[in-house]
Amino acid sequence: MKFQYNLEKVEKNTKARLGYFIYNDKKIETPMFMPVGTQATVKTLAPEELKEIGSGIILANTYHLWLRPGEDIIAKAGGLHKFMNYDGPILTDSGGYQVFSLANPKDITEEGVKFKNHLNGDTLFLTPEKSIAIQNKLDSDIAMSFDECPPASATHEYMEESVKRTIRWAKRGKEVHQNPNQMLFGIVQGGYFPDLRKYSAEETVKLDFDGYSIGGVANDNESKEDMYKALDYAIPYLPENKIRYLMGVGEPIDLIEGVIRGIDIFDCVLPTRLARHGHAFTLNGKINLKNAKYKEDFTPISDTCDCYACKHYTKAYIRHLITSEETFGARLLSIHNIRFLIKMMEDIREAIKNDNILEYKANFIKNYYGDHYE
């Protein structure tokens, strides 16, 4: 079901935006964090748990679903929503990030990208048209344009050619997009070059997509300063009346900085990946529940958190599960970590309403980092 983004207000001290869209008669507010469901599932969690956590949009991965079970099987099931039993909005990425991590530079051509299937080594070829066709069949609510994801270390010369190719690919993908119930987003690239970010944003906006994302800031262990600069270079050239999406970013401070610069939605595998390694977000920083000091800690992960894990279980018990390699531990920490980021976005929306996002940021940094934030 196609939805329309509505901008309600811009915070008076920053570029932070408060907005919403209606989906199946439910108002879903932005800014928001999207959990990642790579294989049509958010790792270890059921759709009912995602609803309880407060998830809105979730992200599924086009590349992985193309390989298995295949877009035709998902189409026969009635599309992603029925296949995975999730009645909220779903965004599918283009597969570009995964493809470029598997491809050699020489295998990137104007037509598309040749690369090796990471499961069996078969040679595959993905084009803008193929990526859109797969997403049309997956029947997600938001599809992403197929883009090149060059490393941050790329030269200006290479990045310029890459940006121009991504724009040509975006146009080709838009021309073959055939799902009337599916929004299509364009992707702004350009590395950390101000002129290329500006050019990419302006040319992508000319193609008139339903929303716009900023890519290429989570590819290469870039510094936070560089990431924020890339946003500053691109955001002024994006329209106010359409969603702005920052791809692959999930550190709490980065969500705050992104919102302050005008970003509406974020996604990242970080909360579930950290959970599988025993780490939990708290307002006083990340903690590692594998540490021996939690062996006899019979308090919740956070006494201010309203998630299922914090309501019912202690750090000592979750530590026992993690150190015993019981999957229930990863489930509980995944529930908590995703809820932490979603609750954080709820608090950010309240700060925007009250025009005190900078005060919220200062308090967050003080509590989360103490004297260690730079």
C-alpha positions as CSV (number, residue, x, y, z in Angstrom):
1,M,0.0,0.0,0.0
2,K,1.5,3.3,-1.1
3,F,1.8,6.0,1.6
4,Q,2.3,9.7,1.5
5,Y,4.9,11.4,3.8
6,N,3.7,14.4,5.7
7,L,6.1,16.9,7.2
8,E,4.7,18.4,10.4
9,K,7.4,20.7,11.7
10,V,11.1,21.5,11.7
11,E,12.7,22.0,15.1
12,K,13.4,25.7,15.6
13,N,17.1,25.3,16.6
14,T,18.2,22.6,14.0
15,K,17.1,20.9,10.8
16,A,15.4,18.1,12.8
17,R,12.0,17.1,11.2
18,L,8.9,15.7,12.7
19,G,6.7,13.9,10.2
20,Y,4.4,10.9,9.6
21,F,2.8,8.6,7.1
22,I,-0.4,6.6,7.2
23,Y,-0.1,2.9,6.6
24,N,-3.2,0.5,6.8
25,D,-5.0,3.3,8.8
26,K,-2.1,3.5,11.3
27,K,-0.1,6.7,11.8
28,I,3.6,6.0,11.7
29,E,5.8,8.8,12.9
30,T,9.3,9.9,11.9
31,P,12.1,10.1,12.7
32,M,12.3,6.4,13.1
33,F,14.7,3.4,13.3
34,M,14.1,0.4,11.0
35,P,15.2,-3.1,12.3
36,V,16.9,-5.1,9.6
37,G,15.2,-8.4,8.5
38,T,17.8,-9.6,6.0
39,Q,16.3,-13.0,5.2
40,A,12.7,-11.9,5.6
41,T,13.2,-12.1,9.4
42,V,14.7,-9.9,12.0
43,K,17.2,-12.4,13.5
44,T,15.7,-14.4,16.4
45,L,12.5,-12.3,16.6
46,A,8.8,-13.0,15.7
47,P,6.7,-10.4,13.9
48,E,4.5,-10.2,17.0
49,E,7.6,-9.2,19.1
50,L,8.5,-6.5,16.6
51,K,5.0,-5.0,17.0
52,E,5.3,-5.1,20.8
53,I,8.7,-3.3,20.5
54,G,7.1,-0.6,18.4
55,S,8.7,-1.3,15.0
56,G,7.3,0.5,12.0
57,I,9.2,-0.1,8.8
58,I,11.5,-3.1,8.7
59,L,14.1,-3.8,6.0
60,A,14.6,-6.9,3.9
61,N,17.5,-7.7,1.7
62,T,16.9,-8.1,-2.1
63,Y,20.2,-9.9,-2.8
64,H,19.7,-12.6,-0.1
65,L,16.0,-13.2,-1.0
66,W,16.9,-13.4,-4.7
67,L,19.3,-16.2,-3.9
68,R,16.9,-18.0,-1.5
69,P,14.1,-18.7,-1.6
70,G,13.9,-16.7,-4.8
71,E,11.5,-13.9,-5.7
72,D,9.1,-16.2,-7.6
73,I,8.5,-18.3,-4.5
74,I,7.8,-15.2,-2.4
75,A,5.5,-13.9,-5.2
76,K,3.6,-17.2,-5.1
77,A,3.2,-16.8,-1.4
78,G,1.5,-13.4,-2.0
79,G,4.5,-11.2,-1.5
80,L,6.8,-10.5,1.5
81,H,4.0,-9.4,3.9
82,K,2.2,-12.7,3.6
83,F,5.4,-14.8,3.3
84,M,6.8,-13.5,6.6
85,N,3.5,-12.6,8.3
86,Y,4.4,-8.9,8.9
87,D,1.6,-6.4,8.3
88,G,3.6,-3.3,8.8
89,P,5.6,-1.5,6.0
90,I,8.6,-3.2,4.5
91,L,11.5,-1.7,2.7
92,T,13.8,-3.7,0.4
93,D,17.3,-2.6,-0.4
94,S,18.5,-2.9,-4.0
95,G,21.2,-5.6,-3.3
96,G,23.9,-3.1,-4.4
97,Y,25.8,-3.1,-1.1
98,Q,26.1,-6.9,-1.1
99,V,26.9,-7.1,-4.8
100,F,29.7,-4.6,-4.6
101,S,31.3,-6.3,-1.6
102,L,31.5,-9.4,-3.8
103,A,32.5,-7.9,-7.1
104,N,35.9,-6.9,-8.6
105,P,36.1,-3.3,-10.0
106,K,36.7,-4.7,-13.4
107,D,33.4,-6.5,-13.3
108,I,31.4,-3.3,-12.9
109,T,30.1,-2.2,-16.4
110,E,27.5,0.2,-17.7
111,E,25.1,-2.8,-18.1
112,G,25.5,-4.1,-14.5
113,V,27.7,-6.0,-12.1
114,K,29.1,-9.5,-12.4
115,F,30.0,-11.2,-9.1
116,K,30.2,-14.6,-7.4
117,N,27.3,-16.0,-5.5
118,H,28.6,-16.2,-1.9
119,L,26.7,-19.4,-1.2
120,N,28.0,-21.6,-4.1
121,G,30.4,-19.6,-6.2
122,D,28.2,-19.4,-9.2
123,T,28.7,-16.3,-11.4
124,L,25.7,-13.9,-11.2
125,F,24.9,-10.7,-13.1
126,L,22.7,-8.0,-11.6
127,T,21.4,-5.0,-13.4
128,P,19.2,-2.0,-12.4
129,E,16.4,-3.6,-14.3
130,K,16.8,-7.0,-12.6
131,S,17.0,-5.4,-9.1
132,I,13.8,-3.5,-9.7
133,A,12.1,-6.6,-11.2
134,I,13.0,-8.7,-8.1
135,Q,11.7,-6.0,-5.8
136,N,8.5,-5.7,-7.8
137,K,7.9,-9.4,-7.2
138,L,8.8,-9.2,-3.5
139,D,6.1,-6.6,-3.3
140,S,7.7,-4.5,-0.6
141,D,6.2,-1.1,0.2
142,I,9.5,0.7,-0.6
143,A,12.0,-0.4,-3.2
144,M,15.5,1.1,-3.6
145,S,17.3,2.1,-6.8
146,F,20.3,0.0,-7.8
147,D,23.4,2.0,-7.0
148,E,27.2,1.5,-6.9
149,C,28.7,1.6,-3.4
150,P,32.3,2.7,-3.9
151,P,34.6,2.8,-0.9
152,A,35.2,6.1,0.9
153,S,38.8,5.8,-0.2
154,A,37.9,6.1,-3.9
155,T,39.5,9.0,-5.8
156,H,37.5,12.0,-7.0
157,E,37.9,10.8,-10.6
158,Y,36.5,7.3,-9.8
159,M,33.7,8.7,-7.5
160,E,32.6,11.1,-10.2
161,E,32.2,8.3,-12.8
162,S,30.5,6.1,-10.2
163,V,28.0,8.9,-9.3
164,K,27.1,9.5,-12.9
165,R,26.7,5.7,-13.5
166,T,24.4,5.4,-10.4
167,I,22.3,8.3,-11.7
168,R,22.0,6.5,-15.1
169,W,21.1,3.3,-13.3
170,A,18.5,5.1,-11.2
171,K,16.8,6.4,-14.4
172,R,16.8,2.9,-16.0
173,G,15.4,1.3,-12.8
174,K,12.6,4.0,-12.6
175,E,11.7,3.4,-16.2
176,V,11.0,-0.3,-15.6
177,H,9.4,0.0,-12.1
178,Q,5.9,-1.6,-12.5
179,N,4.5,-2.1,-9.0
180,P,1.9,0.7,-8.5
181,N,1.6,0.0,-4.7
182,Q,5.4,0.3,-4.2
183,M,7.3,3.5,-3.6
184,L,10.7,3.8,-5.2
185,F,13.6,5.7,-3.6
186,G,16.6,7.2,-5.2
187,I,20.1,7.0,-3.6
188,V,22.6,9.9,-3.3
189,Q,26.2,8.9,-3.4
190,G,29.4,11.0,-3.8
191,G,31.7,10.0,-0.9
192,Y,33.1,13.0,1.0
193,F,33.4,15.3,-2.0
194,P,31.1,18.3,-1.6
195,D,30.7,18.9,-5.3
196,L,29.8,15.2,-6.0
197,R,27.3,15.0,-3.1
198,K,25.6,18.1,-4.4
199,Y,25.6,16.9,-8.0
200,S,24.3,13.5,-7.0
201,A,21.5,14.9,-4.9
202,E,20.4,17.5,-7.6
203,E,20.5,15.0,-10.4
204,T,18.7,12.3,-8.5
205,V,16.0,14.7,-7.4
206,K,15.4,15.6,-11.0
207,L,14.3,12.0,-11.5
208,D,11.4,12.6,-9.1
209,F,11.5,9.6,-6.7
210,D,9.1,9.0,-3.9
211,G,11.9,9.4,-1.3
212,Y,15.6,9.8,-1.2
213,S,18.4,8.0,0.7
214,I,22.0,8.9,1.4
215,G,24.4,6.0,0.9
216,G,28.1,5.5,1.1
217,V,28.6,6.6,4.7
218,A,28.8,3.1,6.3
219,N,31.0,1.2,3.8
220,D,34.6,1.8,5.0
221,N,34.9,2.5,8.7
222,E,34.6,6.2,8.1
223,S,35.0,8.7,10.9
224,K,31.9,10.2,12.4
225,E,33.1,13.6,11.3
226,D,33.3,12.5,7.7
227,M,29.8,10.9,7.9
228,Y,28.3,14.1,9.2
229,K,30.0,16.1,6.5
230,A,28.6,13.9,3.8
231,L,25.1,14.6,5.2
232,D,25.7,18.3,5.3
233,Y,26.9,18.2,1.7
234,A,23.8,16.4,0.4
235,I,20.7,17.2,2.6
236,P,20.3,20.9,1.5
237,Y,19.5,19.7,-2.0
238,L,16.8,17.2,-1.1
239,P,13.1,18.2,-1.2
240,E,11.4,18.9,2.2
241,N,8.2,17.1,1.3
242,K,9.8,13.6,0.9
243,I,11.4,11.1,3.2
244,R,15.1,11.2,3.8
245,Y,16.8,7.9,4.6
246,L,20.3,7.4,5.9
247,M,21.4,3.8,5.0
248,G,23.2,1.4,7.3
249,V,23.7,3.7,10.4
250,G,22.6,2.6,13.9
251,E,25.0,3.9,16.6
252,P,22.8,6.0,18.9
253,I,24.9,9.2,18.6
254,D,24.8,8.9,14.8
255,L,21.0,8.7,14.9
256,I,20.8,11.9,16.9
257,E,23.3,13.7,14.7
258,G,21.5,12.5,11.6
259,V,18.1,13.7,12.9
260,I,19.6,17.1,13.7
261,R,20.8,17.4,10.1
262,G,17.3,16.5,8.7
263,I,17.2,12.7,8.3
264,D,13.9,10.9,8.8
265,I,14.6,7.1,8.8
266,F,17.6,4.9,9.6
267,D,18.4,1.2,9.4
268,C,21.3,-1.0,10.8
269,V,22.0,-4.5,11.8
270,L,23.9,-3.2,14.8
271,P,21.3,-3.9,17.6
272,T,20.9,-7.6,16.7
273,R,24.6,-8.1,15.9
274,L,25.6,-6.7,19.2
275,A,23.0,-8.9,20.9
276,R,24.5,-12.0,19.5
277,H,27.8,-11.0,21.0
278,G,26.3,-10.3,24.5
279,H,26.3,-6.5,24.2
280,A,23.4,-4.3,25.3
281,F,22.6,-0.6,24.8
282,T,21.8,1.4,28.0
283,L,21.4,5.1,28.6
284,N,24.8,4.9,30.4
285,G,26.6,3.3,27.5
286,K,27.0,-0.2,26.0
287,I,27.6,-3.0,28.4
288,N,29.0,-6.5,27.7
289,L,27.0,-9.1,29.6
290,K,29.8,-11.6,29.3
291,N,31.8,-9.7,31.9
292,A,32.1,-11.6,35.2
293,K,30.7,-8.7,37.2
294,Y,27.2,-9.5,35.9
295,K,27.3,-13.1,37.1
296,E,25.4,-12.2,40.3
297,D,23.6,-9.1,39.0
298,F,20.0,-9.8,39.5
299,T,18.7,-6.4,38.2
300,P,17.3,-5.9,34.7
301,I,19.5,-4.6,31.8
302,S,17.9,-1.2,32.4
303,D,15.4,-0.3,35.1
304,T,14.0,2.5,32.9
305,C,13.4,0.2,29.9
306,D,9.9,-1.1,29.1
307,C,10.9,-4.0,26.9
308,Y,10.0,-7.7,27.6
309,A,13.6,-8.6,28.5
310,C,13.9,-5.9,31.1
311,K,10.4,-6.6,32.6
312,H,11.1,-10.3,33.1
313,Y,14.8,-11.2,33.2
314,T,18.0,-10.2,35.0
315,K,21.5,-9.5,33.7
316,A,22.7,-12.6,35.6
317,Y,20.2,-14.8,33.7
318,I,20.9,-13.3,30.3
319,R,24.6,-13.6,31.0
320,H,24.1,-17.3,31.8
321,L,22.3,-17.8,28.5
322,I,24.9,-15.9,26.4
323,T,27.9,-17.7,28.0
324,S,26.1,-21.0,27.6
325,E,25.4,-20.2,23.9
326,E,21.7,-20.5,24.4
327,T,19.8,-18.6,21.6
328,F,17.2,-17.2,24.1
329,G,19.9,-14.9,25.3
330,A,20.4,-13.4,21.9
331,R,16.7,-13.1,21.5
332,L,16.3,-11.2,24.8
333,L,19.2,-8.8,24.0
334,S,17.8,-8.3,20.4
335,I,14.4,-7.3,21.9
336,H,16.1,-4.9,24.3
337,N,18.5,-3.4,21.8
338,I,15.9,-2.7,19.1
339,R,13.5,-1.4,21.7
340,F,16.3,0.9,23.0
341,L,16.7,2.5,19.6
342,I,13.0,2.7,18.9
343,K,12.4,4.3,22.3
344,M,15.2,6.6,21.7
345,M,13.6,7.8,18.5
346,E,10.3,8.3,20.4
347,D,12.2,10.5,22.8
348,I,13.8,12.4,19.9
349,R,10.4,13.0,18.4
350,E,9.2,14.5,21.7
351,A,12.3,16.7,21.8
352,I,11.6,18.0,18.3
353,K,8.0,18.8,19.4
354,N,9.4,20.7,22.3
355,D,12.2,22.4,20.3
356,N,14.9,21.1,22.6
357,I,16.7,18.5,20.6
358,L,20.1,20.1,21.4
359,E,19.4,19.8,25.1
360,Y,18.4,16.1,24.5
361,K,21.7,15.5,22.7
362,A,23.8,17.1,25.4
363,N,22.1,15.0,28.1
364,F,22.5,11.8,26.0
365,I,26.2,12.4,25.5
366,K,26.7,13.1,29.2
367,N,25.0,9.9,30.3
368,Y,26.1,7.6,27.5
369,Y,29.8,8.6,27.1
370,G,30.5,10.4,30.4
371,D,33.9,12.2,29.9
372,H,34.9,10.0,27.0
373,Y,33.0,11.6,24.1
374,E,35.1,13.4,21.4
